[in-house]
Structure formats: structure tokens, C-alpha cells
Amino acid sequence: MALIGGNLEKKEIGLPIGVSGTHDNTEINKTTGFLQLVEVDIDGQGNPIYTEEGSWTSDVIDLGDIFQDFEKIFTTNTNNGASSFAVLTRVSDNGRDWSDWIAIAEDGAIQSDTKQYIQVRIDLFAGFVTDVFTIANSDFNTNEFIEEKEVKAGSYIVPRLTSNTSSSEGFAFAETEYSSSYSAWYAFDKADKAEGYLSRNGFLTGFVGFYFNNPVRVSKYKVRSAGGTSGQLSGMVKSWVLQGSLDTTNGTNGTWVDLGTQTKQSWTASYQDKEYSILNNDTYKAYRLKFSENNGHASYAGLGELDFYEEGTTSLSLKRDYTYDKELDSTWSDIGSLHRKKITRDDWVRIDRLEVVEE
């Protein structure tokens, strides 16, 4: 749904595009389940202000041989005001080489050619940036012919370290360190103990992070307080910027992008976790916590544990329910299962998706 100038506009999605995908200045509202523009500020009356435009791109959809069943994206279209979003599609024969993005027709019909793979992009335009433009999660209809599978589960991804360079997945780094007993890798040793990372004596600012050999997209991270004495808690980082880099080679050089800022963070107990979400649509090889203040200790700053979270991925595919010992169905089943007559190698030389070649 989209609310614009007091008019209600609703479009129900007929194509089973799901709600996972790639966001650019858009997000799924955790309370409503709506796709909406990213909130960037609050006006004088306390109303949210949203970024002026953004887009969301669906995962790749494999339509198999039933593309014609999804000739339209919008099954209903009630438009009582100026459109607040645009919908485009692109198609591919192999899932790698794609056509140009083409806008759908006014009635919701897909204008792209008929091919096996399709992606949908929704561009949101705020107009008045204090307006809310949303597409409801419930508008993305579930289709009985399509199934969504988890390809990779989301998880915290920094490996357990026993030294800065003990993992084949990457390495830990820091600007300074208090001693070898408080080196950077202690922030990634996955252990609840007094040791954590600490900066050099007399240095209250600096950074600590992890370099991944393969770029990853981090959506949140967590910081754990150190154990031991009260001095460890007063030395905990208080204010920082999370940064990402794609071209650094050692954690110090290269170009760094600010991904999130935290201030006035404090810990009241040992081994206490705090989790922070960020809006990040890009992959980076390295992430670091660049801290500028601790919780009062006069000599050092540090933390107990640091870890980065990568979201899981899903895929959409056509449901296939083959039953090899049944006779060929005379009619299609209501749930879309495809039954085929049992055959042997003597019957056919080759069967593939496009044709059947008789011996």
C-alpha cells in the first residue's frame, strides 16, 4: 500500500516474488512487514522523514516453463492518486545474462520477453519526503507452484581465532595493542575470560577489526564486555564508528566507509552482549570498530568480543513432484504436481528440459 496526499493506493502482487532481495534506501518495517523507504530524520512534529527515493530488487525467480501463467504482476490495481512507485522486470535465459529493465504496462502486464528467469524491481518515490510509501508483506501472494528454499542460514561469521593469522578465512588487526596478552585476535577467540582486546597503554582511541579473504555483506554486529576487574568495564569502548573497506590489505590502509555510529554505550556486567543493526547493501573485505572514547579508564580502551553477522540467502524455484511409477495423468492436478510415465533407457536416448528425442 502507498499513502500519498491522503489518497490510498493499493496494488496486489500476482507474481510470487517473495520479500527477500536487495535493498537500496529501502527496508522491511519490522513492525508492519511493509517494504518502505529508509527513515532518515524526524520533523518538528515528531513525524518520520524518509529518503526521497529508493528501490528493492527481488531474488532471481526460476519460472521454468510456466512463464505464461504470470503474465501480470498486479492482479488488482486500485489507483486513487499519483503513483508512488514504479515496477520493472528483466529476464534471462540462463540467470547470468540479463535484458534491460522494462517497466510493466499500466494494467500490470509484464512487458519483458518470455524467458525462464525473471527479476522484479520496485522503485519507491517519496514526492513529499514526510509521506510514507509502503508495499505490504501480505500483498506478495503465496503461489502453490513456487517454493522458497533456504540456501544459506544467517549467522555470525568471524571464525574462532587462536592468533591474529590462525584462520584460513582471514585475519584480525588493530591499530595498537596493550601487550601480546591483549592482541586483536582476543576479540575473536569466542571465549568468556578476562582477556579481551586492549589498546596500547596511553591510547584511548584506535580501531580493531577483521579482514575476510572473500567479501561479505554484514547487516549487524555485536560487542561483548570483557570479564575480570572493574577496570575492564571502565576501559570498554563507549563511542565508535563501524567502518567497512573493500581495498584495504592490512586493516590500516585503503578506503573506509562509515556504516554506523554509536555513542554513550556502557556495560554493567562482565560478558554482556550488545547487538547493533546497520543498513548495508554492499560487500566489504574488512570491517573495523573505530573507537573514540572509553568508559572512563585513564590508560586504555578495549572490548571482550566482537563479531559480524551475515544474512542468510534464499532461492525461489518451481515445485516439482515427480512420481515415476504412475501412468501419465489425463488432467493436471490442482496443486501443480507434474506426473510422468515411467520409462527405461531402452525407450529413449535422451530426455531433457527442452525436448524428448526418440530412439
GUDO-137342 format. One record per residue (C-alpha): residue number from 1; x, y, z. Coordinates in nm, 4 decimals, decimal comma. Layout:
# residues N
REC  lummar         x         y         z
REC     NUM         X         Y         Z
...
# end
This chain:
# residues 359
REC  lummar         x         y         z
REC       1    0,0000    0,0000    0,0000
REC       2    0,1016    0,3556   -0,0539
REC       3   -0,0383    0,6663    0,1096
REC       4    0,0003    0,9839   -0,0927
REC       5   -0,1722    1,3160   -0,0411
REC       6   -0,4415    1,1491    0,1666
REC       7   -0,5343    0,9056   -0,1141
REC       8   -0,4999    0,5316   -0,0659
REC       9   -0,3405    0,3343   -0,3444
REC      10   -0,3155   -0,0445   -0,3345
REC      11   -0,1656   -0,2915   -0,5781
REC      12   -0,1769   -0,6653   -0,5093
REC      13    0,1187   -0,8551   -0,6443
REC      14    0,0348   -1,1584   -0,8598
REC      15    0,3888   -1,2740   -0,9362
REC      16    0,5311   -1,4752   -0,6412
REC      17    0,8331   -1,2526   -0,5883
REC      18    0,8759   -1,3031   -0,2130
REC      19    1,0150   -1,0380    0,0193
REC      20    1,3849   -1,1262    0,0220
REC      21    1,6111   -0,9399   -0,2175
REC      22    1,8450   -0,6422   -0,2400
REC      23    1,7604   -0,3077   -0,0787
REC      24    1,8803    0,0371   -0,1901
REC      25    1,7484    0,3018    0,0520
REC      26    1,4564    0,0714    0,1343
REC      27    1,3851   -0,1662    0,4210
REC      28    1,1248   -0,4060    0,5555
REC      29    0,9490   -0,2441    0,8504
REC      30    0,9954   -0,4883    1,1404
REC      31    0,6590   -0,3979    1,2939
REC      32    0,4313   -0,3914    0,9881
REC      33    0,6207   -0,6171    0,7473
REC      34    0,5940   -0,3421    0,4806
REC      35    0,8571   -0,2512    0,2253
REC      36    0,9265    0,1203    0,2718
REC      37    1,1813    0,3935    0,2175
REC      38    1,4552    0,4296    0,4796
REC      39    1,3802    0,6766    0,7579
REC      40    1,6467    0,9495    0,7671
REC      41    1,5160    1,2051    1,0186
REC      42    1,2218    1,3340    1,2234
REC      43    1,0443    1,6642    1,1579
REC      44    0,9460    1,9260    1,4155
REC      45    0,6179    1,7490    1,4925
REC      46    0,7887    1,4151    1,5537
REC      47    0,6839    1,2654    1,2197
REC      48    0,9372    1,0476    1,0367
REC      49    1,1114    1,1867    0,7288
REC      50    1,2083    0,9343    0,4610
REC      51    1,4744    0,9398    0,1932
REC      52    1,3373    1,0775   -0,1330
REC      53    1,3687    0,7580   -0,3358
REC      54    1,4922    0,4014   -0,3186
REC      55    1,4485    0,0611   -0,4775
REC      56    1,4157   -0,3070   -0,3977
REC      57    1,5211   -0,5879   -0,6332
REC      58    1,3849   -0,9393   -0,5928
REC      59    1,5908   -1,2548   -0,5879
REC      60    1,6140   -1,4393   -0,9197
REC      61    1,2898   -1,6306   -0,9899
REC      62    1,3063   -1,9515   -1,1933
REC      63    0,9712   -1,9778   -1,3706
REC      64    1,0616   -2,2964   -1,5546
REC      65    0,8127   -2,3498   -1,8361
REC      66    0,5142   -2,1661   -1,6807
REC      67    0,6093   -1,8038   -1,7541
REC      68    0,2775   -1,7574   -1,9338
REC      69    0,0949   -1,8183   -1,6045
REC      70    0,2429   -1,4953   -1,4680
REC      71    0,1724   -1,2526   -1,7483
REC      72    0,0809   -0,9812   -1,4996
REC      73    0,2480   -0,8610   -1,1823
REC      74   -0,0526   -0,6735   -1,0494
REC      75   -0,3649   -0,8849   -1,0114
REC      76   -0,5660   -0,5847   -0,8907
REC      77   -0,4890   -0,2203   -0,9321
REC      78   -0,6751    0,0492   -0,7424
REC      79   -0,5148    0,3869   -0,8047
REC      80   -0,6709    0,6908   -0,6430
REC      81   -0,3739    0,9215   -0,6744
REC      82   -0,0405    0,9781   -0,8428
REC      83    0,1680    0,6615   -0,8449
REC      84    0,4239    0,6455   -0,5640
REC      85    0,6268    0,3607   -0,7085
REC      86    0,7319    0,2049   -1,0380
REC      87    0,7693   -0,1655   -1,1149
REC      88    1,0130   -0,3024   -1,3722
REC      89    1,1221   -0,6501   -1,4815
REC      90    1,4172   -0,8041   -1,6570
REC      91    1,4602   -1,1575   -1,7910
REC      92    1,7315   -1,4082   -1,8743
REC      93    1,7702   -1,7464   -2,0419
REC      94    2,0488   -1,8617   -1,8118
REC      95    2,0321   -1,6494   -1,4951
REC      96    2,3569   -1,4688   -1,5866
REC      97    2,2962   -1,2580   -1,8980
REC      98    2,0087   -1,0170   -1,8401
REC      99    1,7911   -0,7954   -2,0568
REC     100    1,7428   -0,4261   -1,9832
REC     101    1,4916   -0,3286   -1,7141
REC     102    1,1487   -0,2673   -1,8706
REC     103    0,8553   -0,1044   -1,6921
REC     104    0,5342   -0,3042   -1,6662
REC     105    0,2253   -0,1899   -1,8546
REC     106   -0,0386    0,0308   -1,6938
REC     107   -0,2591   -0,2748   -1,6293
REC     108    0,0277   -0,4602   -1,4632
REC     109    0,1226   -0,6796   -1,7599
REC     110    0,4870   -0,7852   -1,7919
REC     111    0,6462   -0,6269   -2,0997
REC     112    0,9707   -0,8276   -2,0895
REC     113    1,0174   -1,1226   -2,3266
REC     114    0,9168   -1,4735   -2,2217
REC     115    1,2233   -1,6376   -2,0671
REC     116    1,2964   -1,8845   -1,7880
REC     117    1,4372   -1,6416   -1,5300
REC     118    1,2922   -1,3100   -1,4153
REC     119    1,3671   -1,0385   -1,1594
REC     120    1,1369   -0,7648   -1,0344
REC     121    1,2488   -0,4180   -0,9231
REC     122    1,0265   -0,1784   -0,7315
REC     123    1,1314    0,1878   -0,7272
REC     124    0,9764    0,3970   -0,4489
REC     125    0,9429    0,7755   -0,4827
REC     126    0,8519    0,9832   -0,1804
REC     127    0,7417    1,3022   -0,3533
REC     128    0,6795    1,4784   -0,0228
REC     129    0,9554    1,3250    0,1871
REC     130    0,7381    1,3143    0,5006
REC     131    0,4913    1,0772    0,3290
REC     132    0,5108    0,7019    0,3882
REC     133    0,5142    0,4741    0,0847
REC     134    0,4826    0,1064    0,1611
REC     135    0,4079   -0,2226   -0,0057
REC     136    0,2587   -0,4673    0,2402
REC     137    0,4155   -0,8064    0,3034
REC     138    0,0657   -0,9534    0,2681
REC     139    0,0435   -0,8167   -0,0870
REC     140    0,3101   -1,0622   -0,2011
REC     141    0,0830   -1,3579   -0,2695
REC     142    0,1969   -1,7109   -0,1911
REC     143    0,1810   -1,9273   -0,5026
REC     144    0,1310   -2,3032   -0,4805
REC     145    0,3644   -2,3691   -0,7731
REC     146    0,6613   -2,1860   -0,6206
REC     147    0,8706   -2,2864   -0,3208
REC     148    1,1289   -2,0833   -0,1316
REC     149    1,4339   -2,2655   -0,0026
REC     150    1,6984   -2,1526    0,2402
REC     151    2,0305   -2,1600    0,0569
REC     152    2,2402   -2,0383    0,3474
REC     153    2,1362   -1,9605    0,7036
REC     154    2,2249   -1,6242    0,8536
REC     155    2,4952   -1,6366    1,1211
REC     156    2,7803   -1,4581    1,2928
REC     157    3,0729   -1,5353    1,0655
REC     158    3,4070   -1,4428    1,2217
REC     159    3,5939   -1,7711    1,2833
REC     160    3,7359   -1,8669    1,6225
REC     161    4,0943   -1,7399    1,6377
REC     162    4,3970   -1,8576    1,8338
REC     163    4,6243   -1,5897    1,6865
REC     164    4,5845   -1,2937    1,4522
REC     165    4,6511   -1,5192    1,1500
REC     166    4,5310   -1,8630    1,2666
REC     167    4,2309   -1,8826    1,0301
REC     168    4,2317   -1,9515    0,6551
REC     169    3,9234   -1,7247    0,6266
REC     170    4,1077   -1,4020    0,7153
REC     171    4,2941   -1,2238    0,9939
REC     172    4,2442   -0,9927    1,2913
REC     173    4,4033   -0,6489    1,3143
REC     174    4,4195   -0,3442    1,5418
REC     175    4,5848   -0,0039    1,5386
REC     176    4,7676   -0,0689    1,8687
REC     177    4,7682   -0,3358    2,1394
REC     178    4,8385   -0,3296    2,5119
REC     179    5,0542   -0,6449    2,5024
REC     180    5,0626   -0,9892    2,3424
REC     181    4,8066   -1,0997    2,6034
REC     182    4,5552   -0,8445    2,4717
REC     183    4,6203   -0,8668    2,0987
REC     184    4,3485   -0,8136    1,8340
REC     185    4,2680   -1,1852    1,7999
REC     186    4,1467   -1,1987    2,1629
REC     187    3,8388   -1,0091    2,0403
REC     188    3,7593   -1,3135    1,8232
REC     189    3,8614   -1,6096    2,0417
REC     190    3,4949   -1,6963    2,1263
REC     191    3,5788   -1,7325    2,4946
REC     192    3,4383   -1,5792    2,8125
REC     193    3,7533   -1,4917    3,0019
REC     194    3,9263   -1,1854    3,1403
REC     195    4,1415   -1,1394    2,8329
REC     196    3,9993   -0,9337    2,5503
REC     197    4,1440   -0,6765    2,3161
REC     198    4,3031   -0,3654    2,4725
REC     199    4,4742   -0,0697    2,3086
REC     200    4,8281    0,0338    2,3937
REC     201    4,8822    0,1965    2,7328
REC     202    4,8081    0,5683    2,6986
REC     203    4,5978    0,5261    2,3786
REC     204    4,2248    0,5805    2,4345
REC     205    4,1369    0,5827    2,0629
REC     206    4,2069    0,3384    1,7831
REC     207    4,0436    0,0501    1,5958
REC     208    4,0096   -0,3283    1,5965
REC     209    3,8578   -0,5452    1,3227
REC     210    3,8661   -0,8499    1,0975
REC     211    3,9700   -0,8937    0,7321
REC     212    3,7752   -1,1526    0,5279
REC     213    3,9525   -1,3120    0,2315
REC     214    3,6185   -1,3102    0,0457
REC     215    3,3901   -1,0029    0,0597
REC     216    3,0808   -1,0349    0,2803
REC     217    2,7751   -0,8168    0,3452
REC     218    2,7305   -0,7535    0,7157
REC     219    2,3875   -0,6459    0,8431
REC     220    2,4607   -0,6315    1,2165
REC     221    2,7356   -0,6863    1,4696
REC     222    2,7717   -0,7488    1,8414
REC     223    3,0100   -0,6237    2,1091
REC     224    3,0698   -0,8176    2,4322
REC     225    3,2073   -0,6659    2,7510
REC     226    3,5277   -0,8029    2,8975
REC     227    3,5431   -1,0005    3,2224
REC     228    3,7539   -0,9619    3,5286
REC     229    3,8067   -0,6405    3,7213
REC     230    3,6012   -0,3213    3,7207
REC     231    3,8882   -0,1672    3,5286
REC     232    3,7978   -0,3854    3,2320
REC     233    3,4454   -0,2372    3,2249
REC     234    3,5678    0,1208    3,2567
REC     235    3,8051    0,0503    2,9692
REC     236    3,5212   -0,0732    2,7434
REC     237    3,4662    0,1310    2,4270
REC     238    3,1928    0,3920    2,4660
REC     239    3,1701    0,5729    2,1301
REC     240    3,2696    0,4433    1,7875
REC     241    3,2094    0,4231    1,4129
REC     242    3,1750    0,0882    1,2354
REC     243    3,3594    0,1026    0,9035
REC     244    3,3969   -0,1250    0,6000
REC     245    3,6647   -0,1423    0,3292
REC     246    3,6946   -0,3288    0,0014
REC     247    4,0533   -0,2335   -0,0839
REC     248    4,2458   -0,2459    0,2448
REC     249    4,5194   -0,5086    0,2648
REC     250    4,6143   -0,4824    0,6317
REC     251    4,3227   -0,3116    0,8118
REC     252    4,5034    0,0220    0,8217
REC     253    4,5422    0,1330    0,4602
REC     254    4,2745    0,1652    0,1919
REC     255    3,9410    0,3474    0,1712
REC     256    3,6948    0,3093    0,4576
REC     257    3,3190    0,3713    0,4517
REC     258    3,1235    0,4648    0,7666
REC     259    2,8386    0,2156    0,8197
REC     260    2,7068    0,3059    1,1646
REC     261    2,7805    0,5226    1,4683
REC     262    2,7230    0,4547    1,8379
REC     263    2,7749    0,6894    2,1348
REC     264    2,7411    0,6688    2,5138
REC     265    2,7479    0,2881    2,5263
REC     266    2,8145    0,1380    2,8706
REC     267    2,8284   -0,2108    3,0231
REC     268    2,7212   -0,3044    3,3748
REC     269    2,8394   -0,6675    3,3867
REC     270    3,1084   -0,8954    3,2505
REC     271    3,0405   -1,0860    2,9265
REC     272    2,7382   -0,8710    2,8380
REC     273    2,6417   -0,8698    2,4676
REC     274    2,5007   -0,5726    2,2795
REC     275    2,3850   -0,6116    1,9182
REC     276    2,3725   -0,3302    1,6613
REC     277    2,1962   -0,3377    1,3230
REC     278    2,3220   -0,1385    1,0245
REC     279    2,1833   -0,0518    0,6804
REC     280    2,4403   -0,2003    0,4446
REC     281    2,3742   -0,3082    0,0844
REC     282    2,7383   -0,3618   -0,0109
REC     283    3,0017   -0,6270    0,0500
REC     284    3,3354   -0,5453    0,2089
REC     285    3,6513   -0,7408    0,2761
REC     286    3,7222   -0,5808    0,6125
REC     287    3,5167   -0,4371    0,8965
REC     288    3,6540   -0,2460    1,1930
REC     289    3,5297   -0,0736    1,5069
REC     290    3,6979    0,2679    1,5194
REC     291    3,6560    0,3871    1,8768
REC     292    3,6967    0,7445    2,0037
REC     293    3,6097    0,7153    2,3731
REC     294    3,6065    0,4619    2,6574
REC     295    3,4025    0,4448    2,9787
REC     296    3,6494    0,6331    3,1963
REC     297    3,9684    0,4308    3,2269
REC     298    4,2740    0,6546    3,2166
REC     299    4,5128    0,4195    3,0331
REC     300    4,3459    0,2065    2,7657
REC     301    4,0302    0,1154    2,5720
REC     302    3,9086   -0,2224    2,4536
REC     303    3,6383   -0,4884    2,4429
REC     304    3,5808   -0,8538    2,5225
REC     305    3,4442   -0,9905    2,1936
REC     306    3,3457   -0,8557    1,8504
REC     307    3,1583   -1,0435    1,5767
REC     308    2,9860   -0,9671    1,2447
REC     309    2,6566   -1,1113    1,1146
REC     310    2,5816   -1,2069    0,7538
REC     311    2,2167   -1,2505    0,6492
REC     312    2,1048   -1,5817    0,5038
REC     313    2,0030   -1,6259    0,1398
REC     314    1,7012   -1,7952   -0,0165
REC     315    1,6032   -1,9099   -0,3636
REC     316    1,2686   -1,9383   -0,5425
REC     317    1,2056   -2,2341   -0,7704
REC     318    0,9209   -2,4157   -0,9433
REC     319    0,7779   -2,7002   -0,7374
REC     320    0,8278   -3,0416   -0,8950
REC     321    0,6611   -3,3531   -0,7571
REC     322    0,7632   -3,6418   -0,9767
REC     323    0,6053   -3,9850   -0,9177
REC     324    0,7765   -4,2235   -1,1551
REC     325    0,5508   -4,5291   -1,1179
REC     326    0,2253   -4,3577   -1,2146
REC     327    0,0588   -4,3561   -1,5515
REC     328    0,0530   -4,0224   -1,7304
REC     329   -0,2176   -3,8003   -1,5807
REC     330   -0,5053   -3,7245   -1,8104
REC     331   -0,5526   -3,3850   -1,6437
REC     332   -0,3295   -3,1511   -1,4465
REC     333   -0,3610   -3,1677   -1,0698
REC     334   -0,4877   -2,8645   -0,8797
REC     335   -0,1640   -2,8319   -0,6823
REC     336    0,0582   -2,8261   -0,9895
REC     337    0,2383   -3,1593   -0,9461
REC     338    0,3831   -3,2964   -1,2690
REC     339    0,3452   -3,6738   -1,3145
REC     340    0,5335   -3,8587   -1,5840
REC     341    0,5083   -4,2139   -1,7105
REC     342    0,7887   -4,4464   -1,6004
REC     343    1,0388   -4,5177   -1,8783
REC     344    1,3673   -4,7016   -1,9303
REC     345    1,6842   -4,6274   -2,1228
REC     346    1,5598   -4,8613   -2,3969
REC     347    1,2630   -4,6325   -2,4575
REC     348    1,4535   -4,3104   -2,5055
REC     349    1,8002   -4,1952   -2,5961
REC     350    1,7761   -3,8625   -2,4169
REC     351    1,5267   -3,6606   -2,2181
REC     352    1,5969   -3,3021   -2,1306
REC     353    1,4058   -2,9907   -2,0362
REC     354    1,3581   -2,8670   -2,3918
REC     355    1,2803   -3,1798   -2,5946
REC     356    1,2491   -3,5567   -2,5997
REC     357    1,4496   -3,7438   -2,8613
REC     358    1,3124   -4,0867   -2,9567
REC     359    1,5495   -4,3712   -3,0376
# end
